[in-house]
Amino acid sequence: MQAVHNVLIIGGGIAGLSAAIAARLAGVEVDLVEADPAWAAVGVGLTLQPSALRALGRLGVLDQILEQSFGYGGTRAIDPEGRVLAETTDGPRLAGPAYPSAAGVPRPALAAILKARAAELGARTRAGMTVSGLTLGSQAVDVRFADGERRQYDLVVGADGIYSSVRRMVFDSTLAPEFTGQGVWRFTTPRPAEVERAWLCRGGPSSAGLIPLTHELMYLFLVENGVEPDRRIAREDLAPRLAALLTGFKGPIGDIAARIGPESDVVYRPFEWVIAPAPWWRGRVLLIGDAAHASTAHLGAGGGMAIEDAVVLGELLAARLDPDEMLRSFMTRRYDRCMLVARNSHMLGEVEQGKVSGVDPGRIAGEVFATLAEPI
Ligand SMILES: Cc1cc2nc3c(=O)[nH]c(=O)nc-3n(C[C@H](O)[C@H](O)[C@H](O)COP(=O)(O)OP(=O)(O)OC[C@H]3O[C@@H](n4cnc5c(N)ncnc54)[C@H](O)[C@@H]3O)c2cc1C
């Protein structure tokens, strides 16, 4: 039996950095390559669900993250007129009683903290680098880097996101993310004191909401239905188009819509999802995070699932198992849980678009959060 001594992680997003931390905590040598030379965190902010906070606690970064984010509990449901329909004031405090149940965090802050922790623990990272070839042996992977260097690793982790090239190279070259017909608009703006939890607006032509990010900032989101595939929107059209989509919203969402001007920080992303067929490993190459199971954002849980993948991988590496047994255990512990998040997130999008009926969105969201509250 030969345990894993060194690992190459391909991709320095949430999954890759979390895996680098978890593997170093398990005493394994880590190299990580990130294709983007600037290694910039893309996107606005992220909701960290209770299970994500618990997983970040295991990586030893939760206190730092909460210093730069906005911890909260519960949600406020409003209608498009701004009337409060329902309210919850807390959720399960899975990270421990001293921590909030959820948080909003700016993506750059999360990335910076994960990067610093990986570096502090001795992970060797290279930005602007990728791999050009992976040759799978029975006990190791022969890796050719883009600069021509070759090295052998006991384990290679593909954490290169929804468009994963590791998935294409090693698993299935034809598998591509599927567009679901929806897209999400987001606008970062100052946070009024009253937005101290997630505000979710249902019952209008589109679902929308407000998510606190820091003490100063929050973002407004709007999920648009009936979006044509491959839509391209010029930067200067983003703000006016979001403002137009928000016509008819009153109350706090309407007030924020009125503040959107040509210079406003508005971003748009189509919703896509993809699930690699099980198992998520071949030889000694494992896919994690969005490379293996990318969900739409309806439950705000994809990033948390990526962090959980890393925590489980770290536990299995620390157990010094035979690699095949380790990879099988990874699948046993991760597959159903990740599939539930991906399927139910997709189903919520189908319900919002009127493509299915007779499904209670509260029930399918509740099923996910109840499952995620169970031990990883
Ligand atoms: C609009 C939207 C909103 C979301 N909101 C939430 C939320 O509120 N909460 C939540 O938990 N999740 C949310 N998610 C999901 C979350 O963003 C993803 O699940 C998470 O980012 C996945 O992390 P990852 O590291 O697997 O992939 P990524 O974040 O995509 O990171 C992949 C990294 O790999 C690098 N890379 C790519 N190719 C290569 C290569 N060939 N070689 C080396 N490096 C490479 C990329 O540059 C990138 O740094 C949202 C997603 C979307 C689209």
The ligand as an ORCA input file, in Angstrom:
! r2SCAN-3c Opt
* xyz 0 1
  C     -23.626     33.796    -10.826
  C     -23.124     32.810     -9.834
  C     -23.376     33.011     -8.482
  C     -22.922     32.092     -7.542
  N     -23.194     32.309     -6.221
  C     -22.754     31.422     -5.315
  C     -23.010     31.635     -3.931
  O     -23.635     32.616     -3.540
  N     -22.525     30.713     -3.036
  C     -21.820     29.628     -3.433
  O     -21.389     28.830     -2.590
  N     -21.575     29.390     -4.747
  C     -22.013     30.259     -5.685
  N     -21.743     30.049     -6.997
  C     -20.971     28.849     -7.387
  C     -19.495     29.078     -7.189
  O     -19.077     30.290     -7.802
  C     -18.708     27.925     -7.777
  O     -19.280     26.710     -7.355
  C     -17.255     27.980     -7.353
  O     -16.654     29.169     -7.818
  C     -16.509     26.757     -7.886
  O     -15.160     26.890     -7.562
  P     -14.077     26.117     -8.426
  O     -12.773     26.438     -7.786
  O     -14.481     24.717     -8.631
  O     -14.134     26.796     -9.871
  P     -13.714     28.262    -10.291
  O     -14.108     29.237     -9.272
  O     -14.214     28.442    -11.679
  O     -12.124     28.225    -10.322
  C     -11.418     27.537    -11.314
  C     -10.008     28.110    -11.382
  O      -9.244     27.313    -12.278
  C      -8.519     28.169    -13.156
  N      -8.303     27.417    -14.378
  C      -9.191     27.169    -15.379
  N      -8.620     26.388    -16.305
  C      -7.355     26.129    -15.891
  C      -6.285     25.378    -16.414
  N      -6.400     24.726    -17.575
  N      -5.117     25.333    -15.732
  C      -4.990     25.976    -14.556
  N      -5.971     26.722    -14.021
  C      -7.137     26.782    -14.663
  C      -9.420     29.379    -13.318
  O      -8.678     30.510    -13.753
  C      -9.963     29.542    -11.908
  O      -9.110     30.298    -11.090
  C     -22.203     30.946     -7.958
  C     -21.943     30.741     -9.315
  C     -22.400     31.664    -10.243
  C     -22.110     31.437    -11.704
*
